Amino acid sequence: MTQTFRIENVGLVNRDKKLSFKFNGKTYYGYEGDTLASALLANGVHLVGRSFKYHRPRGFFGAGVDEPYAIVQLFRNGETEPNIKATEQELFEGLEAKSVNCWPSVNFDIGAINNFLKIFLPAGFYYKTFMWPKSFWYRIYEPFIRKAAGLGVASTKHDKERYEHKYEYCDLLIAGSGPSGLSSAYAAAKNGAKVILAEDKPRFGGSLLTSDVNIGNQSGKDWAEGIIADLKSMPNVVVKNRSQIFGYYDHNMLVMSEKVSDHLPKTRKYHPNKRLWYIRAKEVLISSGSIERPIVFGNNDTPGVMLSSAAKEYLKVYGVLVGKKPLVFTNNDSGYETAIEFKKHGVDPLVLDSRKNPVSEIIDEAKNLGIHIKNSYVVVAAKGYKKVKSADIASISDDKKQLGKIENIQCDCICVSGFWTPTIHLASQSGNKTKFKEEIDAFVPGQSKQNEITLGAANGVFSLEETLKTSFKTGGELSKKITQKNSEVVVPNVVEKKSSKHDKFWCVPLPKGKNYKRFLDFQNDVAVSDIEIALREGYRSIEHVKRYTTLGMATDQGKTSNLNGLQLVSEIENKVVPAVGHTTFRPPYTPVSIGAIVGREVGKHSKPTRKSPMHSWHEKNNAVFVDAGVWLRPRYYKRGNENLFEGSKREAKNVRMNVGVCDVTTLGKIDVKGPDAAELLNRVYTNSWLKLPVGKARYGVMLREDGIVMDDGTTTRISENHYHMTTTTAQAANVLSHLEYYLQLIWPELNVNVVSTTEQWAGAAIAGPKSRDLLQKLFPNTDVSNEGLPFMGYTEGDLFGVKARIFRISFSGELAYEVNVESDYGNFMWEKIMEVGEEFQIQPYGTEALSTLRIEMGHVAGSELDGRTIPYDNALEGLVSKKKDFIGKRSLQRSAFISENRQRIVGVVPIDKKTSIPEGSHLVKDDKAPLPNPKLGHISASCWSVEYDNPFSLAILKDGKNMIGQKLFAMSPLKNKVIPVEIVSSHYVDPKGERVRS
Amino acid sequence: MLYINCPHCGMRSQNEFSYGGDASVKRPELNKEVSDQEWDDFVYNRKSLRGKHLELWQHISGCRQWIKVERDTATHEIFRTFKADEEVA
């Protein structure tokens, strides 16, 4: 088929570049510069989809962002994207698209039976029809609705496209490149302001591309082209097409989605698919124009019924006739402009005007061209199923209540104009309380809330002359305030035809005995009758009516339906429209790809990855890594075919028998310096710090003000006024903020400085009975004997020429040390430890073995310090000073915290000594008790004790102190396990702590 | 996204800051007898005001200073910002 609806030499598409594309499997041709919609219309294709609820045939209604019907599944470069508007998708060679919401095909759709069952699918049908019996919802109703409704299908494959985020600042951000956008941008740019001008369509110019006006002795389109060329040449101006500003957020932050590659068959190398711009603007000019609104009549959703402005755009921009026997149905002069364009291109339209006797220059021109006009006439109903074939028309009384005799006339499209609705979404999102403007029957922005001004048609001003005058002035004045420059810009002469007043008429009454569906919301299939039902059932607030009927809740967000819906509600309720009010406009103005919102933060890039200086050594030695916060830590070092269980057991055992080394670089480290450092520690930790001598470390617990344990770790006094604090890996950042909070806000009198040194030091924990022998060999000139370096002692040493800090501290419960060197020497230290440790059977151990060692020792970690426990719960009450005050101390007196049967840490061993207890299992007294079975506690951590070779767990248990020796059940419904267990001491290994002191 | 005037660094976007709650709360002095009610008010009880609110923010990805921000909780308008040790008149 050739493009039989394309006219020669009209439009802005590139006739030299023919493109082939496929729609529903069939090949068609279009031109470069087409949209998928214009190319299909050029080929006479009007049936593109099925409606959401009734599966009625649907065609094209608009020519851009307002399109409610023409939503397709797009296939591009081996990927698929759902819910693309055919009116926005630019054509490229090889484009493939399919209709959505129809099965098996758009021509024969089984779901269309809903059209005949519509009596069962009225407003609120979800709430009524499918409520009974209750059990049917999940099994029958919901799956059925999900299959029958819905739009496109999202790909389940990984998205190979790249999306970027960009942050930008400007003096003036201008949304929309129509007459007001161009003139305000030009005036501001001439004053040297930094301007960003955004246009959602591929072509700049907005209404100037289609209107018959003259600016400065040029056509509107030529003038727009000249201005854009000028703007592009200025270094202070960024001009972006295919870029939709979709959200207006706080403090003049706007977000724009730029389609970088959607118009190409394939994204170019190093280019993103889309770019999301976060723009902080000093001033925002909203020149987003207006959207034509429909007049409601019977079967007004039939393919071939479309906005008259869309018909004009298809003709003037794409050289496409939407029909060869057009009927124009209007209540204002805009319909005539479309009729005139048809006539000029050899097609005879018939104009039905609901007005009785309108007079204007435009109407005179239409009459002079010989266009046939019927006044006080309306379309009663469109006829035809998959395409308009004819229309029932009738005269209408002055009060618009009575229809005359119905006639049927042949036509192949109905172009409808119900006047214009300003696009106030961005203004409303900014917080601007909109107001109703009687003269245009629509809402316009009211008092500015942020630094935003709405101009031109978006502000309800439809005269080009006035728009240009105000826009040049506003752009000039706003920029002058910022740049202090004042370039004189002459406002060009405007020639436009004056139009007459529109008719306050928006819905054609039903003729007697007819029950045509008259649609308000075309995408969600909301008809006049649905609103009537909602109101009859007592819904009054427009927000409730919206949710009950789903009016305006489709992906087009009611761009063509909201105002007519309000008109209907106000008419039935006998209120004026402003009293009904409108629903809230929320971003995004138009759907935005999730990919664009996520940007580069996908997969491994969703958070930073931190690696220790020894990372490459771990990699080379078969470490299996685990995410520990943002760090990558070795979980175990795999030998042969070992699994995690076998590997970690081997490593832990080797620590207990010989010596192991663990990378502890990730521990948080904070330098605390200053004369009041000890005083700060004394207030932050629960135990006493004033008498800690230089060269000694101490274990400390810090609380939040509510008494809950925040973190634990050792802090070492390096010198008189210098302490080295360690925190858990996870809490490092929070602890620093916590200290800064108290130093800056609560106790500014303390002379202390804190700074994170986590990345400055590489750390290795050397643990096991042979660790001292190893250490002595590593530091031959340092006394590391039990007397020279006792438990919780600190010294400095020389590690083959590298200065090292040596701490005698232990997390594993073995005789153990931690050696720190400057990060750059971390790998050197590690290699030396491994080399010298060989004779002591050293093995590196990962986090899994580390956990095993600390669990069987009863040392608490994050799984016990879980934000719900106090020191007592963790058997740490011995560290709580009774003499001094500290953060959170007062909270420890709360009655629940001092209760007799307070929860407390215990050890748990399965009776069979074989079955591992899943972490998170609940402890109950009676495994057969009826639900809800009273929970006594939960398993916080589990391991395989290498000391006793059986499973061992820690638990936080109610009245744990008095539960030792009791027999309970560990229940894990998730894993479907019930395990009989015995409660034992949490200190399962070496309860007296002799090894660390040996 | 809010645009916050850090008294030390100037105008910065919200994503450089972390929120720190009501700035008008005074911590009871150390070693002072505090009634249950006073302590509860300090730790838990907040007014959750609609309107002008003095709150703490930390410029966590900037100068790391805690600052006070006078903000309208309903409109997000920011009126003034203060350094940690500045008296709010």
Interface residues (C-beta under 8 A of the other chain):
Chain A: Y167 Y249 D250 H251 N252 M253 Y278 R280 G431 K449 R683 E705 D706 S737 E740 Y741 Q744 L745 I746 P748 K884 D885 R890 S891
Chain B: M1 L2 Y3 S13 S18 G20 R27 P28 L30 N31 V34 W39 F42 V43 Y44 L56 Q58 I60 R64 Q65 W66 T75 H76 I78 A84 D85
